[in-house]
């Protein structure tokens, strides 16, 4: 059943590429199950671990939240600023709401204390929102200049921007490319006007095709298309048509998200998950399987639970999240992961303004935030790794959390290896047969020497991701 088992994992990155907030994500993923790792762990519990060195690396990625939209979509619970259908931007005058926010964002970047004396330059930058393509290129330039001055930017850095159809033309696209934007995430969501209208999108299918043409004519090679399944009144025929048209548009990357009905949104008022006019749980599962089949057959690699890409076009920025690497977050409601600590900025503008002022005054210290303990880190490692086709690296996991935990996880997943929902791989990423795995499971050393990775199968394992992550939770914090 899709919505009860699968969608809370998707909730980590709902329908935008945003930094995950793992403490909340774990709670959502394990709803109706035992308490979170931190709640369940005894303060006197001792675990033999070593500090995962990746948490200590200086960040090389930055997420920038640009919260402006023409209007709020019916499923959206992100911190945004609705500008209306006719923003006041002109060639010589910027909307004061955008200008003031960009100035505030740059102040936050400038006030950020360096993690070390020798910070490497940024390798990925992601402008998310909101609809970042509503921000004039000259203001985007000021943000990139501030980032470059503060941290440095590699000449080959991946600089991504979320862009919605109807919010940019060829002139703006070329100006953004001249600034260094080299990856576009196009928020299409659906190829049916009735579905776009039903979920409150501000663009039409005509504008979708125009945006695809603009991206192609401007020579953007690395671009992604976002689609949402399980929308109200969406049929399998509609979903198949959207996937087919997405494939025909030939993006380098496709992101497929299952609709999340969040409290406080218009959909949250109108609809109950699993009830008409939303597709049933079984229909949602079929949507996911169809996307996996069609996109894989079209040459896309299903490298992450919601992400498909042509070879070498994986989103480098999002891989930072899935690999538990540290990253900066800047802007309203954004999250950072620094030195093993996850923390977020305020979601309301007035509170964010106070936060930036306090940062400038030196009275904000992210290290005061609650740092994850070993069991939290183990749980996050499993949860994030299981989102990816690479899966959980058992050698790295063993070095960080201990040999006995690796063996316990393998034993717990044994029935799912037999059922085909979990796949075991050796160090050359060759599949370990079910028979071979079963013969090794009783010997802790043999299993460690043979099995190098465990991952969820595509698509059936991904559809059971919540159950399988819950099982890991019970092993890590019994």
N, C-alpha and C positions, 0 to 999 in steps of 0.2 A: 504494500500500500504506500503510495508515494508521499502524500502530504504528512502522514504520521511518522514516517521513517526517514524521509529524504530531505524535505524542504528546510527543516531547521538548520541543516548544514549549509544549504545555499544561503540562508539568512546571514551568514558571515559576511558575504559580499552580495547584498540583495540584487540590485539591478544596475549597479554602478561598480566600478573598480575602486573600492575604498579600503583603507587599511583596516584589517580585522581587529576587533576588540575581543580578545579571546576569553576573558573572564565571563562576559555576557554570552558569548557564543557557546561556551561549554554549558552554561545554564540552559540556554535554549535547546541545545542538542540533546541534553539529558533530562528534558522536562518529563515529569511523571516517573522519574527514576530516582535512585538515592541521591543525596546532596552532592554538591560540587566537591572536587578534590580538596580544596582548602578547608571547606566546612567539615569534611569527613576525616581529615587527617588530625591525628593527635599531635599536640605541640611538642610532646616528648618523643615522638617517633624519630628514629634515626635511620637514615638510608645511606648506604655506601655509594657515593657518587663522586664524579669530578665535575667541575664547572665546565659547561659547554663553551669552548673558546669562541664559537661564532657569535655569542651574545656580547663578547668583549670587543669585537671588531668595531672600528669607527664606521658609521653609516656611509653608504655611497648612493643612497636613494632618498628622494624627497617627494612627499605628496603635498599638493597645494589645493586647498578647497576654495573654489570660486562658486559661491552659492546662488548666483543669479539665474532665474528662469522667467519665461514669459508668464507662466502660471504653474500652479502645483498640480501634478498628475494625481489621479485618484488613488493610486497605490503608494504614493511617496510619503515617507516619514523622515526624510533627510532635512537638515537645517538649510533652508533656502530663503531667498528674498525674491518675491514675485514682482517683476517689473511692469507687468501688463503687456498688452499686445503691441504697443508702440513705444519702445524705449526712447528716451530723449537724446540718445547718442547722435551726433552729427559729425561731419568731417572736422569741425573746428571746436566742438564742445562735447565734453563727456557727461554722462549722467552722473550727478553728484553722489548718488548712492554707490555707484561702482567706483568712482574716483576715490571717495573717502575710504572705502573698504580696501582698495589696493594699497593706499598709503598706510593703512593700519597693518595689512599683511606684511608689507615691506619692513615696517617697524618691528614686527615680531621676529622676522628673519634676522634683522640686524642685531636684535637684543639677545638672540640665542647664544648661550655660552658654548664654546668649542668643546668637543668631547676629549680632545687631546691636543698636544702641540703640533702634531703632524697628521692632520686630517687629509685623507685622499680626496681628490675631486669627485664630484657627483657623477655617477654612471647612468642613473635613470632619474627622470623627473616626470611626474604625472599630474596634470591639471584635471581635477575631477570636480563634480558639482552635484546639483546645479547644472547649468549649461554654460561651460566655460567659453564656448564660441560666441556668447553674447558680449564678452569683454573685448574692447577695442585692442587691436594688435599693439598699439603704442603703450598701453598699460600692461599687457602681457610682457612686453619688452622690459619694462621697469622691474617686474618681478624676476625675470631671468637675469637681468643685470645685477640685482641685489643678491640672488643666489650665487652667481659667479663671483661676485666680490667677496662674499662671506665664505664660501666653501670651495669655489672653483668648479668648473664644468669641463668634463672631458670633451674633446673635439668630436668624439664618436658617441656621445651620450645619447641614449634613447629618451626623447622628449615627446611624451604622449599628451594628447588633448581630447577630451570628450566633446563631441560636436553634434548638435541636433539638426536635422533637415529644416530648412527655412530660416536658419540663423546665420548663414554665411554665403558669400558668393565667391567667384573665382578670385576677385581682387583681394578679399580678406584672406582666402586660403593661401595665396602666393605670399602675402605679407607675413603670415604666420610661419610659412616654410622658410622665408628669408631670416626669420628670427632664430630658427633652429628646430622648430616643431617638425618632427619627422615620422610621427606615428599618430594616426587619427582613429578614434573610437566613435563610430557613427551610431547614434541611438535611434535605430529604425523601429524596433520592437514588433511591428507587424506590417504586413502588406495589404491590409484590408481597411478601408476608410471607416467602416462601421466599428471595427475593433479599436482603432486609434481614437475615435470619438468616444467610445464607451469607457476607455481608461483615461480620458482627459488629456491626451496628447495634443500639443499645439500645432502639429504639422499634419499634412495630408500625404497620401501615397504619391501624388504628383510631385510633391516636394522631396519625397524620398528618392525618386528616380532622378530628379534634378541634382540632388546632393551627390548621388553616386556618380553622375556624369561629371560634376565639378571636381570631385576627388580624382577621378581618372584623368581628366583633361589637364589637371595641374601636375600630374606625374607623381602622386603619392603612392609609392609602392607598398608601404607597410601600413595597411589600414584594416580595421576590424569593424564588424557589424554586430550590434546587439539585437537579440530577439527575445521575446517573452512568451512562454507557453502558459496554458491554463488560465487564459483571460476569460471574462464572462462571455458566454455564448460562443466561445471558440470551438470549432469542430475539428475533427482530424483532417478533413479536406482543407480547411483554412490553414492549419499548421503545416501540412505537406506543401501547400502552395507557397507559404512564406519561406520554408526551407529551400524549395526549388528555386525561387527567385533570388534568394541569398546566394546560392551556389552559382547561379548564372551571372551574378554581379562580380564574382571572382575576387572577393576580399582575401587578404592573406590570413585572416583570423576571424573566427566567429565565436561569440559568447552567447550561450543559451541559458536563460534563467527561468525558473518556475515561479509563477506569481506568488508573492507573499502578501497575505491580507493582514495588515498591521493595525493595531488599535490606534484610534485617533485619526485615521485616514478616512476618506469618503468611502472607500471599499470596506473598511472596517465597520462602518455604520450600516452599509447596505447588504453585505454578504457574510455568510458563514462558510468557512472552508469546507469543501467536500459536498456542498449542497448547491443545487441548481440556482442560478444559471452558470455557476462555476463548474468546470468539468469534474467528474468523479475522480476519486483517487486512482482507480484503475485506468481511466482515460489519461490522467496526468502521467502515470507510469508509461503508458503506451506512447505519449508524446515524447518522453525522454528517450525511449528506445528507438523511435523513428528518427529523432535527431542524430543519435549515435550512429545508426545504420546509414542514413543518407549522407551525412557529412564524412564519415569514414570512407564510404564508397567513392566519394568525390575527391579523395586524396588529402583530407584533413586529419591530422593526428589529434586524438582525444587525450591531450596531455594533462588536463586538469578537469575536475568534476563538471565544470560548466564551460570549459574552454577548448576550442579546436583551432589548430593552426596548420598552415602549410609548413613544410620543412624549414627550420631555422627562423620561423616567424613567431615563436612563442613570445608572449609579453614578458620582457626581462624584468620590468618593474614588479609585476604581480608575482613572479617567481621569488622575488625577495620575501614576500609574505609567506609563501608556501614552504620556503626553505628556512624559516625562522631567523632570517637575517635582520639586523637592526635597521631602522629607517627613521627619518625625520617626518613629522607631519606639521603642517602650518595652516592656519586658517580656522574659521568657525567650525567647531565640532570635530576637527580632525584628530587623529590618533597618532601617537609616536611609539616606537619600541626602541629604547635606548638602555644599554647596559643591563639588559634583562628585566627592565621595568616598562610596563605598558601604561600609558596615561593619555587622557583626552582633554581637549580644550572645551570651554563652555559652548553650548549649542545656541544660546541667545546672544544677540548682537551686543546689548549693553554689558552683559557679563563678560563677553569676549574682549570688549574695549578695556574693561577693568583689568582683565588678565594681562593684556599687552602692557598696560601701564605698570602693573606690578612686576612684570618681567623686566621692564626697563629700569625699575627702581631696585632690582636685585632681590626681591622678596618672594620669588617663585623658584622652587627647587623641586624638579621632578623626582629626585631621589627620595623625597619624602613620601612618594606614592608607595603603595604596598608592592613589594617585590615577590615574585612567584617563588614558592619553595620547590624542592626537587620533584615532588609528586605533581604539582601543577605543570612544571616544565615537561615532565614525561607525558602527561595527558595532552598538552598542546602539541608536542612533537608527533604523537600518534595521529591526532586529529588533523593537523595540517598535512602530514605526509600522506595520509589516506585520501586526501583530495586529489593527489597527483598520480599519474601513470607510473612515475618512478617508484612510488611507494615508500615504505619505511626502511631506511638503511640500518640493518641490524648491527653492523659493526660499530657505527657511530653511536647508535642507541646503547649498545653494551658498554662502550667506553664512558658514556655519560651516566648511565643509570644502573649498570651492573648486569652481570651475566645471568643471575637467577631470574631477573625480570624478563629477559629475552626468552628464556626457556618457558617461563610461565605463560607468556603471550602466545608462543607457538603451540603449546598444549591447548590453550583456550580456543585457538582458531582451528584446531585440527578438524572438527566436524565441518567447518566451512570450507576448508581445503578439499575435503571429500565431496562436498556439494558443488564445488566450483565457484563459490562466491569470493574466496580468497585464493590468490595465486602466489606461489613461492618461486623465487628465482635464485640462481647461483650467482657468483661474483661476476660472471660473464653475461648475466641477465638471460640465461637459458632457463626454461621452465624446469622445475623439479617436479617429477611425476607424483601423483597422489600416493602411489604404492611406495615410492622411495621415501617420501615424507613420513608416511606411517611407520616405516621400518626404522626411521631415525629418531622419532619423537621421544622414545624412552631414554635416549642417551644425550645428555645435555651438551657434551663436547662435540659429538657427531653432528648434531643439528646445527650448531654454531659454525662448524667447519664447512658445512654444505650449503645452508640457506643464508644468502646474503641480503635478500630483500623480500618483504612481503607486501603485496598490494591488493587492492580490490579489483575484481574482474569488471570488465566493461561489456554491457551496462548493468548486469544483474547485481554485481557486488556493490557498485555505486548506489544502486537503489536501496540497498540494505545498510547504507553507511551509518545511519544512526544506531541500529542494533549492534553493529560491529564495533563502533566507537564506545558505546555503552559497555560492551563486554570488556574492552581494554580498561575502561574506568574501574570496573569491578576487580580486575587483576591488579591494577596499580594501587587502588585504595579499597581493599576488601572490607 
